Amino acid sequence: MKKRMKYKMLSPLSHIGETASTGSYFQTILTASGRVPVITGNSIRGQLRDSMALHLLELLDAKVSKDTFNILFSGGNINGAMKDDVEKAKKIREHFPLVSLMGGGLGDMIMAGKLISTFAYPVCKETFEITGIDSALSWHGLIDEMEFTRTDDGKNDRLSGYMADAAEEKTAKASTQMRYSVQYMAAGSEFVQDFCFLEGVTGLELGAFFAGLRKWFEVPKLGGMAAKGFGLFDAHMDDDSIVVENGEIELSPETEKLISDYEDFIRAQGAEALSLFNTKKEKKNGKKADKSD
C-alpha cells in the first residue's frame, strides 16, 4: 500500500546538505536528469517518529528511561550480542504499533519496520520521470540564497548596559558580528513524497502513523531554521485521509477511526507496558540479572 503526500511551502525551506566557509547549501542528489534538491526521507521519517513517540507518551502521561526514550524517539541501538528473540519481538509488535511500524534497535536485536519513506522531490520538470507530475517549472528558478548577520549585542551601547561586566566586555575583544548565507527553496514550492507500507501492516499501526502525522501537523514544519520563520507548509494526502491547510487539520472519517482505535488500545494497556522495552541488566542478590519481559 502506498500513500502520497504533497507539501506546499508557505515560507522558505532550508534543508542543508553541505556547508562551505560561511555558506550552507541545500541537499541535492544525482538523478538521470541531473542534480535536484530533495528533502531526505530519513529527515521526514525522524520527524514523524518523534511526533508518534510524543503522542504516545502524552497519551499515557508517562516518563521513560533513557533507553526507552531512545527506542521511541531515535530508533534505539544495539548494546549487546545480537540474537533472534522471536517472543520478545512478538510482544513488542503486539503492544507497540509505533515500534512495529517504524522498527528499531531493541538492545540485543533489530526489529524491521513496515514503513518506507521516500525522498520528497520538488514538483518541477526535472523530476517528472520520478514523480509523474507534469510541471513547466525548473527547480533552478525556485532556489536562491539569503544572507544573515549574526550581531554581537555585547557591543551595543543601549543593550550592553544590562550586562554586569559591560565595560570589560566592550574592551576585551573585537565584535563577533559575522555574515553567513543559506540556500533555500522558495515559498510556494511543492514537494511530493510516498509512504510505502509493507505487507502485513495493521490497522493499529496505521492509527499510530496518522496519530503521528496529526501531532506533527499541529505545528507543520519541514527542514531547519524554524526559529527564523523557515519551513512552514500546507500538506494533503492524495486520498484526503489527512489535510493541513493554514494550520487547520482535517481528517477523513476512516482516519479518525484508525486514530481513535489506536488511542483506545494504548490507553487500555497503560504505561506499565513500557517495561517491555527494558534492555539493561539490574543487580539481584549482588549479581547482574536480566530483567524479565
C-alpha positions in Angstrom: 0.0 0.0 0.0 1.3 3.4 -0.9 0.1 6.9 0.2 1.4 10.1 -1.4 1.8 13.3 0.5 2.2 16.7 -1.2 3.7 19.6 0.7 3.3 23.2 -0.3 5.8 25.6 1.3 4.2 28.6 3.0 7.7 30.0 3.8 11.2 29.4 2.5 12.6 25.9 3.1 16.1 25.2 4.4 17.4 21.6 4.3 21.2 21.8 4.5 23.3 19.1 2.7 26.7 20.7 2.9 28.5 23.8 4.1 31.5 25.7 2.8 33.0 28.6 4.7 30.0 30.7 5.8 27.6 29.2 3.3 25.1 26.4 3.8 23.7 24.7 0.7 20.5 22.8 0.1 20.6 19.0 0.0 20.8 17.7 -3.6 21.1 14.2 -5.2 22.0 13.0 -8.6 19.2 11.8 -10.9 19.0 10.7 -14.5 18.0 14.4 -15.2 20.9 15.8 -13.3 21.2 17.0 -9.7 17.9 18.1 -8.0 17.2 19.4 -4.5 15.4 17.0 -2.2 14.2 16.6 1.4 15.6 13.3 2.6 13.2 10.6 3.6 15.2 10.0 6.7 14.7 13.5 8.0 10.9 13.3 7.5 10.8 9.8 8.9 12.6 11.1 12.0 10.2 14.0 12.4 7.3 11.6 12.1 8.8 9.2 14.6 9.3 12.0 17.1 5.7 13.0 16.7 4.4 9.5 17.1 6.5 9.0 20.3 5.5 12.3 21.8 1.8 11.5 21.1 2.3 8.1 22.8 3.9 9.5 26.0 1.4 12.4 26.2 -1.5 9.9 25.9 0.0 7.8 28.7 1.1 10.8 30.7 4.4 8.8 31.2 8.1 9.4 31.6 10.6 6.8 30.5 14.2 5.7 30.9 16.9 6.9 28.6 16.9 3.5 26.8 13.2 3.5 26.2 13.3 7.2 25.2 15.9 6.4 22.6 13.9 3.5 21.2 10.8 5.6 20.9 12.3 8.8 19.5 15.6 7.7 17.8 15.0 4.0 16.9 17.2 2.7 19.8 20.5 0.9 19.4 22.3 -2.4 19.9 24.2 -2.7 23.2 24.8 -6.4 23.4 25.3 -9.6 21.4 22.7 -10.0 18.7 20.1 -12.7 19.0 16.8 -13.7 17.5 14.2 -13.3 20.2 11.0 -14.2 18.4 8.9 -13.9 21.6 10.3 -10.5 22.5 9.7 -9.2 19.0 6.2 -10.6 19.0 5.3 -8.9 22.3 6.7 -5.6 21.1 4.7 -5.8 17.9 1.6 -6.7 19.8 1.9 -3.9 22.4 3.5 -1.1 20.5 2.3 -0.5 16.9 4.6 2.6 16.7 7.7 0.5 17.1 6.3 -2.3 15.0 5.7 0.2 12.1 8.9 2.2 12.4 11.3 -0.6 13.6 14.4 -0.1 15.7 17.2 -1.5 17.8 16.0 -3.2 20.9 19.3 -3.7 22.7 20.1 -7.2 21.5 18.0 -7.4 18.3 16.9 -5.3 15.4 13.2 -5.2 14.6 12.4 -4.5 11.0 9.8 -1.8 10.4 6.9 -1.8 7.9 7.2 1.8 6.6 9.4 3.1 3.8 9.6 6.9 3.5 10.9 8.0 0.1 12.7 11.2 -0.6 10.5 14.3 -1.1 11.1 15.6 -4.6 10.2 19.1 -5.8 7.5 19.3 -8.4 9.4 20.5 -11.4 10.2 19.5 -15.0 13.4 17.8 -13.9 11.6 15.3 -11.6 8.8 14.3 -14.0 10.1 10.8 -14.6 10.3 10.3 -10.8 7.0 11.9 -9.6 4.9 11.6 -12.7 3.7 15.1 -12.1 4.0 17.4 -15.2 5.3 20.9 -14.5 6.7 23.8 -16.6 8.8 25.0 -13.6 12.5 24.3 -13.3 13.9 23.9 -9.8 16.6 26.4 -10.7 14.0 29.1 -10.6 12.9 28.0 -7.1 16.2 28.1 -5.3 18.1 31.1 -4.0 20.4 32.3 -1.2 19.7 34.5 1.7 22.3 36.3 3.8 22.1 36.9 7.5 24.0 38.9 10.1 24.8 37.4 13.4 25.3 40.5 15.6 27.2 40.9 18.8 24.8 42.6 21.2 27.5 42.9 23.8 28.9 45.8 21.7 25.5 47.6 21.6 25.6 50.7 23.8 21.9 50.5 24.6 21.7 46.8 25.3 25.0 46.2 26.9 24.0 48.3 29.9 22.1 45.3 31.1 25.4 43.3 31.5 27.1 43.3 34.8 30.6 43.5 33.1 29.6 45.7 30.2 32.8 47.8 30.3 35.0 44.8 30.3 33.1 43.2 27.5 33.5 46.3 25.3 37.3 46.4 25.6 38.1 42.7 26.0 37.7 41.7 22.4 36.5 42.7 19.0 32.9 42.3 17.9 31.9 38.8 16.9 29.5 40.0 14.3 29.5 37.9 11.1 27.7 37.4 7.8 26.6 34.0 6.6 24.4 32.7 3.8 21.8 29.9 3.5 20.4 28.4 0.3 16.7 27.8 0.3 13.7 26.7 -1.7 11.1 29.4 -2.4 7.8 29.8 -0.6 5.2 28.2 -2.9 7.5 25.3 -3.9 5.8 21.9 -3.8 7.3 18.6 -2.9 5.8 15.1 -3.1 6.7 12.1 -1.0 5.5 8.5 -0.9 4.9 6.5 2.2 5.1 2.8 1.4 3.5 0.3 3.8 4.8 -3.2 3.7 2.6 -6.3 3.5 1.1 -7.1 6.9 0.6 -3.6 8.2 -2.2 -3.5 10.7 -5.0 -1.0 11.4 -3.4 -0.2 14.8 -0.1 0.6 13.0 -1.9 2.8 10.5 -3.6 4.5 13.5 -0.1 5.2 15.1 1.1 6.6 11.7 -1.9 9.0 11.4 -1.7 10.0 15.0 1.9 11.0 14.5 1.0 13.0 11.3 -1.7 14.8 13.2 0.7 15.6 16.0 3.3 16.9 13.6 0.8 19.0 11.8 -0.1 20.9 14.9 2.9 23.0 14.0 3.7 21.9 10.4 7.4 22.5 9.8 10.0 21.0 7.5 13.7 21.4 7.4 15.7 23.7 9.6 15.8 27.3 10.8 12.2 27.2 12.1 13.0 30.0 14.6 13.8 32.3 11.7 10.4 31.5 10.1 11.5 28.8 7.6 9.8 25.6 6.8 6.0 26.2 7.3 3.8 24.2 5.0 0.4 23.0 3.9 0.0 19.3 3.1 -2.5 16.8 1.9 -2.5 13.1 1.4 -3.6 12.0 -2.1 -6.7 10.3 -0.8 -7.6 13.2 1.5 -7.2 11.0 4.6 -5.4 13.9 6.3 -5.0 17.5 5.2 -3.4 20.5 6.9 -4.2 24.0 5.5 -3.3 27.2 7.2 -2.8 25.4 10.4 -6.2 23.6 10.3 -6.1 19.8 10.3 -8.9 17.8 8.6 -9.2 14.0 8.9 -11.4 11.7 6.9 -13.9 9.6 9.0 -11.7 6.5 8.2 -8.6 8.2 9.6 -10.4 9.4 12.7 -11.5 5.9 13.4 -8.0 4.5 12.9 -6.6 7.1 15.4 -9.4 6.5 17.9 -8.9 2.7 17.8 -5.2 3.1 18.3 -5.6 5.5 21.2 -8.1 3.2 22.9 -5.7 0.3 22.5 -2.8 2.3 24.1 -4.9 3.6 27.0 -6.1 0.1 27.7 -2.6 -1.2 28.1 -1.4 1.7 30.3 2.1 2.9 31.0 3.1 -0.4 32.6 3.5 -1.9 29.1 6.5 0.4 28.6 8.5 -2.0 30.8 8.7 -4.3 27.7 11.5 -2.0 26.4 13.8 -2.7 29.4 17.2 -3.7 27.9 19.6 -3.2 30.8 20.5 -5.6 33.5 19.8 -4.9 37.1 21.5 -6.2 40.2 19.9 -9.1 42.0 21.4 -10.6 45.1 24.7 -8.8 44.3 24.8 -10.1 40.8 23.6 -8.8 37.5 20.5 -10.4 36.1 18.3 -9.9 33.1 15.1 -8.1 33.7 12.2 -10.3 32.8 9.9 -9.5 29.9 
